[in-house]
């Protein structure tokens, strides 16, 4: 498998970020990183506007160039504006919580805009001829009673996507007994005093995208930063990054799996050659459905407890990081940023190849059965979902947003030997090395 | 609410049981109760025939009278034959495991036949005019490597039913560490020696029926008998019954909930006036989805650890049973039999009223969302599912058979105030007393 199988990014949107192009209300996030406490970043300057400003049909189709023709768009394309240039993230004088809070919103916007752009692109002809309007991601904001808030961008039953949810949450408050228990179980005993009272801070962006076309794969992403602070203190006793991305096809296109893995491997390799092999295996191990004896999909990367040495080393393998990275929290943050911002390059080129390819009703039915497996993993095994459901006051709509719009369960359905369906299952039972 | 709201059973099929009317292969079950060990009951006399004998279209429509017109069927109706008369179940000289093994098959057949009969009835006109053939329950048999076997009756995508699964399993073998741990957690420490090695025996029938029509409710049933026997001994150290039935509508018809509850209340009352209130509340408590803050449905009954005094009293409330019942295992078995055999009376009259009433696409969509909640309960909370998924070698196809054929999840879907959908949710948040 040669590296040339990675899709050229020249077919993708040409991002050009200018905070002035952000919709009303969003500029705050791009420039609000100086707030003393991270949650302040998410206070709209007095406004309770939670819906994106309604676009007129003319807006929708005149302000966006057709972005995927040849990559030579002349007009600026705010729907796919990609804030590559960091604003506050490079400022090492700012607390990490503030920088991560700003970053997850930037990542969210980049992905939601790419989803919107594909919906628009897919209706380009119909829109010109029939005046059809695309469905775009709907934003809604929520506030957590115990502290913090979040912003969800969700598209349902679009032309390309069955369901796409890109969720940001930046929350803080007392660390619940359940959270502390989970932290102890994960090896953070060393920094948690028996009688200590702790506060937590968490900023993350999580995303699940389920396309309509059974040839097009589902994608998942999650990048998060957590802190535990002892009551009355300022400096966290523990702070770490976690996250990853993975791909779940209903039909296997090897070149899609290779492309998805190759993009993220390149990001990993630029930081440490040991990252990708470790995080790829971690992903295969995590997204495994024991009761079905198969992986959820063709994987990607997964990591947790990624920390710098000056806080605490939780996992053995962290010790193998270069001393530079172990000593520098900002270096890990840079890695997480580059992972998050590379998702559009990982996934959108695949979608552009697959969203409109022909399929049969039988293929759609197979996709629905695979959706059923996705639901099984998320509800039975996913640690995040389990933890969320067990947490009083957790936002159930956000937790369940990862589930597909539709799913199906048939009794005793086994694909015919030698079929394309059986080919997928075979790969799910024996993870492959996709990237070179 | 008067008792007259219970639907008259005269509109239902008139059962008349004769073992000679059973399909080939089934007679073994009706007469095989004398086997020394229960699993022997399930050995087909040398045959590996697992499929019901294929009926010709003429068979399908000439051998069945149209059963639901006026209840005055002249011909015998094997498809709805209801083996009310016990064959071996009354013989107190037989071990309970043998009697229960025979009974669960009888119950399974009664329900599967009623499901088939409704599919046939629903296509009566079409069949006469167009020669359409109904889909009937497909039987498949499985063998458990560690000991025992099962028979599944499953219908998918019929005319009336989206999915109907009636599953019997009669299994035995070494009691796993997980099972023993669960038994200890449930208070059976008193009879389990620290270093003891135990065998288990379990016979049960479980059923979930999901109809197509959103006006028609989903129904669930499970009745089971378990034994723990110390290695090398004959007499069980613990033996108990568990089970129940419950109804899950997408749209509330109060008279349906009343009828379903009234039938099972009458069965309970005939044994002990304290049964129904206790078991009704137990059901409301058990089929509750904490993360949605609502019940799965409008309830029914649920009980567990139902035992006679001479074995072991596990639960406080059992002590309140009359001394006659506490001293007589057979009395409890009779109660379980009457519960199981009354299901057809509980549910089929409701189905006959609802399966063909008009509905809109919006109603179908609401039903699909309710199916999603059903999946959430079963995968996240149901103890049986959790235990099954955690058990190595468990039969995954049987465990997942309870899931609907199709389900749906929408982000932030809340029914409009005052709507029929909101009316259902209101009742699910505050369980009602349905029976008088």
Interface residues (C-beta under 8 A of the other chain):
Chain A: X140 X152 X154 X156 X163 X165 X291 X292 X368 X372 X375 X376 X379 X380 X389 X394 X396 X397 X399 X400 X401 X403 X404 X405 X406 X407 X408 X409 X410 X411 X412
Chain B: X140 X152 X154 X156 X163 X165 X291 X292 X368 X372 X375 X376 X379 X380 X389 X394 X396 X397 X399 X400 X401 X403 X404 X405 X406 X407 X408 X409 X410 X411 X412
